[in-house]
């Protein structure tokens, strides 16, 4: 009888351990899916741009403001990438570079992705507004809006999408600058202009390499519309 009770207790412990392992595995898988949805590597570069802008501004270093600016900018970037992918599922499915994305493969539901995108965007805006300043929060919201509502649909309409995309790519640097200064000065505008100009050679080189994919998905890129470029 005692032996039977011990065996039962052992089995219960094993079952509990297996449950914990399964739950931990699911949590880890979901965490990495969130990283993929938010394009973690690209978001890290966006955060680095904000940090660079902060250090280029005139003023004293405040680690709390710097951290909140970086994290808030990262959250906004991740949110915009989620909604960009939500809008481009049928087009991503046509491109070799993007056909393995989570939403294309239905590895995560649309509803789940929407909730995640809304939550990280909300926390990003809240952090920028309350822990940095309203100006930086406004620039963050503007960046999100331009990327999701203007750049994303314009990619299939006009090559001017690259100009909008360049604005989006340059704004995080300005956000870092305004996080420190709380104003858009001539220095900040110059910093934005430099970052804006750099986007063109960077993206056009990439789009030339991917021109067949872009053409297949119906994207209006210079490398597709002007093959002699």
C-alpha positions as CSV (number, residue, x, y, z in Angstrom):
1,X,0.0,0.0,0.0
2,X,2.8,2.4,1.0
3,X,4.7,1.5,-2.2
4,X,1.6,2.2,-4.3
5,X,1.2,5.6,-2.7
6,X,4.8,6.4,-3.3
7,X,4.5,5.4,-7.0
8,X,1.4,7.6,-7.3
9,X,3.1,10.6,-5.8
10,X,6.1,10.0,-8.0
11,X,3.9,9.9,-11.1
12,X,2.2,13.1,-10.0
13,X,5.5,14.9,-9.6
14,X,6.6,13.7,-13.0
15,X,3.4,14.9,-14.6
16,X,3.8,18.3,-12.9
17,X,7.3,18.6,-14.1
18,X,6.3,17.6,-17.7
19,X,3.5,20.2,-17.6
20,X,6.0,22.9,-16.4
21,X,8.4,21.9,-19.2
22,X,5.6,22.1,-21.9
23,X,4.3,25.4,-20.6
24,X,7.9,26.8,-20.5
25,X,8.5,25.6,-24.1
26,X,5.3,27.2,-25.3
27,X,6.2,30.5,-23.6
28,X,9.6,30.4,-25.2
29,X,8.2,29.7,-28.6
30,X,5.7,32.6,-28.2
31,X,8.5,34.9,-27.1
32,X,10.5,34.2,-30.2
33,X,7.4,34.6,-32.4
34,X,6.9,38.0,-30.9
35,X,10.5,38.9,-31.7
36,X,10.0,37.7,-35.2
37,X,6.7,39.7,-35.6
38,X,8.4,42.8,-34.3
39,X,11.4,42.3,-36.6
40,X,13.8,42.3,-33.7
41,X,17.0,43.0,-35.6
42,X,15.5,45.9,-37.6
43,X,13.9,47.3,-34.4
44,X,17.3,47.1,-32.7
45,X,18.7,49.3,-35.5
46,X,15.9,51.7,-35.0
47,X,16.6,51.9,-31.3
48,X,20.3,52.4,-32.1
49,X,19.3,55.4,-34.3
50,X,17.3,56.9,-31.5
51,X,20.2,56.5,-29.1
52,X,22.6,58.1,-31.6
53,X,20.3,61.0,-32.0
54,X,20.2,61.4,-28.2
55,X,23.9,61.5,-27.8
56,X,24.2,64.1,-30.6
57,X,21.9,66.5,-28.9
58,X,23.3,69.3,-26.7
59,X,22.6,68.7,-23.0
60,X,23.4,66.5,-20.0
61,X,22.9,62.7,-20.1
62,X,19.9,61.4,-18.3
63,X,20.1,57.6,-18.3
64,X,16.4,57.2,-17.4
65,X,15.2,59.4,-20.3
66,X,17.6,57.6,-22.7
67,X,16.4,54.2,-21.7
68,X,12.7,55.1,-22.0
69,X,13.3,56.8,-25.3
70,X,15.1,53.7,-26.6
71,X,12.6,51.2,-25.3
72,X,9.6,53.4,-26.3
73,X,10.9,53.8,-29.8
74,X,11.5,50.1,-30.0
75,X,8.0,49.3,-29.0
76,X,6.6,51.7,-31.6
77,X,8.9,50.2,-34.3
78,X,7.8,46.6,-33.4
79,X,4.1,47.6,-33.5
80,X,4.5,49.2,-36.9
81,X,6.2,46.1,-38.3
82,X,3.4,43.9,-37.0
83,X,0.7,46.0,-38.8
84,X,2.9,46.2,-41.9
85,X,3.0,42.4,-42.1
86,X,-0.7,42.2,-41.4
87,X,-1.4,44.4,-44.4
88,X,1.0,42.6,-46.7
89,X,0.2,38.9,-46.1
90,X,-0.9,38.2,-49.7
91,X,2.1,40.1,-51.2
92,X,4.6,38.5,-48.7
93,X,3.4,35.1,-49.9
94,X,4.7,35.9,-53.4
95,X,8.2,36.8,-52.4
96,X,11.0,34.4,-51.6
97,X,12.3,36.6,-48.9
98,X,9.1,36.9,-47.0
99,X,7.0,33.8,-47.8
100,X,8.1,32.1,-44.6
101,X,6.8,34.9,-42.3
102,X,4.6,33.8,-39.4
103,X,1.4,35.4,-40.7
104,X,1.9,34.0,-44.2
105,X,2.5,30.5,-42.8
106,X,-0.4,31.0,-40.3
107,X,1.9,30.1,-37.4
108,X,0.1,32.8,-35.4
109,X,-3.4,34.1,-35.8
110,X,-4.3,37.5,-37.2
111,X,-6.2,38.3,-34.0
112,X,-3.2,37.4,-31.9
113,X,-0.9,39.6,-34.0
114,X,-3.3,42.5,-33.9
115,X,-3.6,42.4,-30.1
116,X,0.2,42.2,-29.8
117,X,0.7,45.1,-32.2
118,X,-1.8,47.3,-30.3
119,X,-0.4,46.5,-26.9
120,X,3.3,47.2,-27.8
121,X,2.2,50.4,-29.7
122,X,0.2,51.6,-26.7
123,X,3.0,51.0,-24.2
124,X,5.5,52.6,-26.6
125,X,3.4,55.8,-26.9
126,X,2.7,55.9,-23.2
127,X,6.4,55.5,-22.3
128,X,7.4,58.2,-24.7
129,X,4.7,60.6,-23.5
130,X,5.1,60.1,-19.8
131,X,8.7,59.3,-19.4
132,X,10.3,61.3,-22.2
133,X,8.2,64.2,-23.6
134,X,5.1,64.9,-25.7
135,X,7.1,66.0,-28.7
136,X,9.0,62.8,-28.9
137,X,5.7,60.9,-28.5
138,X,4.2,62.9,-31.3
139,X,7.2,62.0,-33.6
140,X,6.8,58.4,-32.6
141,X,3.1,58.4,-33.5
142,X,3.9,60.2,-36.8
143,X,6.5,57.5,-37.7
144,X,4.1,54.7,-37.0
145,X,1.3,56.4,-39.0
146,X,3.6,57.1,-42.0
147,X,5.0,53.6,-42.1
148,X,1.7,51.7,-41.7
149,X,-0.9,54.0,-43.3
150,X,1.2,55.7,-46.0
151,X,4.4,53.8,-46.9
152,X,2.9,50.3,-46.8
153,X,0.0,50.9,-49.3
154,X,2.1,53.3,-51.4
155,X,4.6,50.6,-52.2
156,X,2.1,49.2,-54.7
157,X,1.2,52.6,-56.1
158,X,4.2,54.8,-56.7
159,X,8.0,54.9,-56.4
160,X,7.5,57.9,-54.2
161,X,7.1,55.3,-51.4
162,X,10.8,55.4,-51.0
163,X,10.7,59.0,-50.1
164,X,8.1,58.3,-47.4
165,X,10.1,55.3,-46.2
166,X,13.2,57.6,-45.9
167,X,11.3,59.9,-43.7
168,X,10.3,57.0,-41.5
169,X,13.8,55.8,-41.4
170,X,15.2,59.2,-40.4
171,X,12.6,60.1,-37.7
172,X,14.0,57.8,-34.9
173,X,17.2,59.8,-35.0
174,X,15.3,63.0,-34.5
175,X,13.3,61.4,-31.8
176,X,16.5,60.7,-29.9
177,X,17.5,64.3,-30.4
178,X,14.2,65.7,-29.1
179,X,14.2,63.3,-26.2
180,X,17.2,65.3,-24.9
181,X,16.3,68.8,-26.1
182,X,12.5,68.7,-26.2
183,X,12.6,70.8,-29.3
184,X,13.3,70.6,-33.1
185,X,16.2,73.0,-33.6
186,X,18.3,73.6,-36.7
187,X,20.8,71.0,-35.4
188,X,18.0,68.4,-35.1
189,X,16.7,69.3,-38.6
190,X,20.2,68.8,-40.0
191,X,20.6,65.5,-38.2
192,X,17.3,64.4,-39.7
193,X,18.3,65.5,-43.2
194,X,21.6,63.5,-43.0
195,X,19.7,60.4,-41.9
196,X,17.0,61.0,-44.5
197,X,19.6,61.3,-47.4
198,X,21.4,58.1,-46.3
199,X,18.2,56.0,-46.7
200,X,18.2,56.3,-50.5
201,X,21.5,54.6,-51.4
202,X,20.9,52.0,-48.6
203,X,17.4,51.0,-49.8
204,X,17.9,51.4,-53.5
205,X,20.9,49.0,-53.4
206,X,18.7,46.5,-51.4
207,X,15.8,46.9,-53.8
208,X,17.9,46.2,-56.8
209,X,19.1,42.9,-55.4
210,X,15.4,42.0,-54.6
211,X,13.9,43.5,-57.8
212,X,12.5,40.2,-59.1
213,X,10.7,39.6,-55.8
214,X,9.3,43.1,-55.8
215,X,8.1,42.8,-59.3
216,X,6.4,39.5,-58.5
217,X,4.6,41.1,-55.6
218,X,3.5,44.2,-57.5
219,X,5.7,46.7,-55.7
220,X,6.5,50.0,-57.4
221,X,10.2,50.3,-56.7
222,X,12.7,52.2,-58.8
223,X,14.6,49.0,-59.5
224,X,11.4,47.5,-60.9
225,X,10.0,50.5,-62.8
226,X,13.3,51.6,-64.3
227,X,15.4,48.6,-65.1
228,X,18.2,50.8,-66.5
229,X,18.7,52.5,-63.1
